[in-house]
């Protein structure tokens, strides 16, 4: 006949191993954060929380609890749920997040010496033919490739803020040239600078940044237009309306940081790279 105490000892031992594993993973991510894809982080967070919940379940089962089987199961389940939520929250908010680069003096990401400028021939061909929708999408493809995000097809906070200046100037010059000064990052930046280079949206109030977004036809900070609603007719679109490809890609990160990355970061980066301020 099996010894119940021996059974509980094994549950306690396995639960202890799981708890130690969760602590080791958390400490590792806290002090030596690995450079991994953002898609992996939610999986790690969930597995850590699951391990913590199982650990608590096993520990609760080994406690000297007097009661019916249903009461014992309730105690184990409650402990497991509490541990799962606690660890999930800890991994979500207790670890350092990717910072948003908002310092206008931040150095640009340099292109390796043995790497030449990207091939903009397709983009130039599309722009010269007046195909503004495909030009915008090609701009996104080129910039994602330069940032090393082509395979993912997404962006993260900090990508645009460190975009190479030489490449940005080349892309902008093509847009300005073929749109006769109506489209381009520098055109958007000039409009933005004329409003005082605003970077903050005040909830419930019309701010200069909202004014900028309305002027270029992007909507409002709390109600950005869908990319499908953007106007790719150069005769009807507002000045500075394009490029706008960032509105058509997914951003991994907190909503405030992603808002910065899509709306503000291109303006700040253009100010640094093209205006030289």
N, C-alpha and C positions, 0 to 999 in steps of 0.2 A: 504493500500500500504506500502511495506517495506521501512524503512528508510535506504538509502545507507550508511549514516554515521554510523548507528548502525551495519551494516554489516561489515564495515571496522574496527570498534572497536573490534569486535569479532575476525576478522582475526589478528589484531595487538596483541590481548591478547593471542591467541593460539600460534602465532609466538614467542611471548615473553617467554611463558612457554617452548617451544621447545628449544629455545636458552639457557635458564637457565639450562635445563636438560643436554644439551651438555657440558656446562661449568662445572657443578657439576661432571659429569662423568670424564672429563679430569683431573680436580683437584684431584679427588679420585685416578685415576690411576697414577698421577704424584707423590703424596705424600704417598699413601697407596696402592702400586701395589699389587693386589690380586694374589695368586698362582693358576692360571687357566691353562688349557690345551692350547697349542699354536694354536690348531684348532679353538678355540673360539675367539682369538684376531682379526683375519680378519673380523669376523662377527660383533663384537662390533665396529670395525673401520668403517665398511660400514654403520651400523645403525646410528652411530653418524653423519657421513657425510650426510646421507639421511635426518636425522632430521634437520641438519643445513640448507640443501638445501630447505626443506619445510618451515622452519622458514623464510628464506630470501624471498621465493616466496610469503608468506602471507604478510610479511612486505612491499614488493614492491607493492603489490596490494592495500595497504592502503595509499600509498603516494598520494599526490595531484598532480597527473600527468595528464597533458592535452594532449590528442591525441586520435587516433583511438583505437578501441579495439585490433587490431593486434599489434599496437605499445606498448600498455600496456602489452600484453602477452609477447612480446619480452623482455621488461624490466624485467618482473617478472622471465622469464626463464633465462635471463642472470645473474640476481642476485642469483638465485637458483644454477646455475651451478658453479658460482664463489665461493659461500659458500661451496658447496659440495667438490670441489677440495681443498679449503683452509683447511677445517677440516680434510679431508682424509689425506692430507700431514702432518698436525699437529699431528694427532694420529699415523702416520707412523714414523715420525722423531723427534717429540717433547717429546716422552716418553722414559724413560731409557730402554735400551735393556738388554737382558740377557748377562752378561759379560762372556768373554772367560777366563778361568782360565789358565794363562800362567806363573804364579809364581811357579818356581820349589820348593819353600818352602811351598806351600799351603798344609794345613793338609789334610790327606785322610779322606774320609767318613768312619766312624767306623761302624762295625756291632754290633747290640745290643747284650748285654751279653747273653740273653736267646736264641740267634739264632746261630745255628751251621753252618759250611760251607755248601754250596750248594751241591747237589748230582751231582757228576761228573761221575757216573758210566756209563751212556749212552755215554758220550764223550769218556771215556777211552776205552769202547768197540769198538767204531767206529775207534778210532785211532789205536788200537791194530790190527784191521783187515785191516788197510791200506786204509780205505774209506775216502780219504782226503776231497772230496767235502762235504759229509754229516758231517764230523767232523767239517768243517769250519762253516756249517750252525748250527750245534748243539752248537758250541762255541758262535755264535751270540744269540741263544735262551737263553743259560745259562746267558750270560752277560746282556742281556736285562732284564731278570728276576731279576737279582741282582740289577740292576739300577732302578727297578720299572717301566720299559718301555715295558714289555712283551705285555700288552694289546694293546698299541698303535703300537708296532712294528716299532717305529721310534726313532731317537735320537735328542737331542738338544745340542747346545753348552754348555759345562760344564759337561756333563754326564761322559765322559771318563776321564776327568781331575780329577775327584773325585772318581774314581772307587776304591773299597776296595783293599788294597795291598795284604792281605792274599789270597783273591780269585784269584787275578791276578797271584800271584806266583804259585798257585796250577794248574791253567789252563796252564800256560807256561811250568811248569815242565812236564806235560803230553805230550804236543806237542814236546818238546825237546827229551824226552825219546823215544817216538815211531817213531820219524822221524830220530833218530840217529844224532841229532844236526843240522838237515837241516832246520827245521821249528820251529817257536816259537816267541813270543814277544821279548824275550831276544836276540834271534838271529838277529832280525831286528834292535834292539837297538844297538847291537854291531857293525853292519855295519854302522848305522847312526852315532854312536859316532866316528867311524874311519874316518868319513868325516868331523868331527868338530861339530857334533850335530847341523846342520843347521836348521833354522826355517823360513827363509825368501826366497821367490822366487823373483828374480829381473826380471821384465817384459822384454822380448826380449833377455834375456841373459841366458846362461847355468849356473845354480847355483849348489852348492853342494847338495841341496835338490832334484833338478832334477836328479842329478847324482845318488842319493840314489834310487829314484823311478825307474829309468832305471835299476839299478843293481838288484833290487828285482822283476822286471818285472811288474811294475804297470803303465807304461807309463810316461807321463810328467805332470807337474803341470797344464798346459793349455790343456792337452789332455790325461786325465786319461782313461785307458782301461775300457771297459764294464766288469762287473763281469762275464758275460757269456764267455768272452774271456780269463779268467784266466786259468792257467794250473794246473790241479789237478793230474798230473802224477809226482810222486816224482822223477822219473828218469830224466824227462825233465824240470821240473820247476826250476827256479833259487833259489839259497839259500835265505831264508828269504821271499819267496813268500807268505807263509801262516803263520798265519791266516790273512784273508783278508775280513771277513764277513762285515766289516763296509762299504765296497764298494757296498754292496747289500741292504742297508737300506736307507730310506729317512731321511734327516736331515732338521729340521725346524729351519731356521735362515738365516742370511746374508751369502752370498756365501763364503766370506773370513773366517768367523767364522766356517762355516761347513767344509771348506777345512782344517782348523786347527784341527777340531774335528776328522776328518777321517784319516788324514795323520800324523799330528804332535803330537796331544794329546796322542795317544797310546805310542809313542816313549818317550815322556817326562815322562808320568806316569810310564812306565817300568823302566826308568832310576832312578826314585825316589824309586819305590817299590822293584826292584830287584838288581840294581847296588848300591843303597843306597847313591846316590849323590844328 
